[in-house]
Amino acid sequence: MNTSELKSKVMSLGNKLAPRFNGDRSAAFIQAWIICKAGGIEIAVKGVSFGNRQEALKRLTKYNPARIKAALVPEPENQIDLCAIAVMVGVQNGKGLFKLGYVPRDFCHIASVLGNQLPSARVVSSACNWYGQTTYGARVALSV
């Protein structure tokens, strides 16, 4: 990416982020610059230990990561957080999408701007929890 393309992306993203930073254009453009220089942002999915999400993550490890698809779905009716964005995942040619968790509250303003591109999801496993069991997590990559 050449310098003019990078500046254009930073300006575009910064202008989209500014309202979500309560009009603080300086903070919005700094964040936009960081994201554009990195080519995107990768966010850890929160709430992956709730319900049967660990079992779903364990099953997802059996698939080629390129086949795992993700979608970010805003949940304005969420009573706990009106700005909540759910992370829905599924396998290409699978039966549908499964709610894996949520975008962390601190990243919702960025995810709402970048989420219109199709994000990719990556399942990661941890060594073990307190009981010696393998635990799983997920990360969502948003590109610019």
Secondary structure, 3 states (H helix, E strand, C coil): CCHHHHHHHHHHHHHHHHHHHCCCHHHHHHHHHHHHHHCEEEEECECCCCCCHHHHHHHHCCCCHHHEEEEEEECCCCCCCCCCEEEEEEECCCCCCEEEEECCHHHHHHHHHHCCCCCEEEEEECCCCCCCCCCEEEEEEEEC
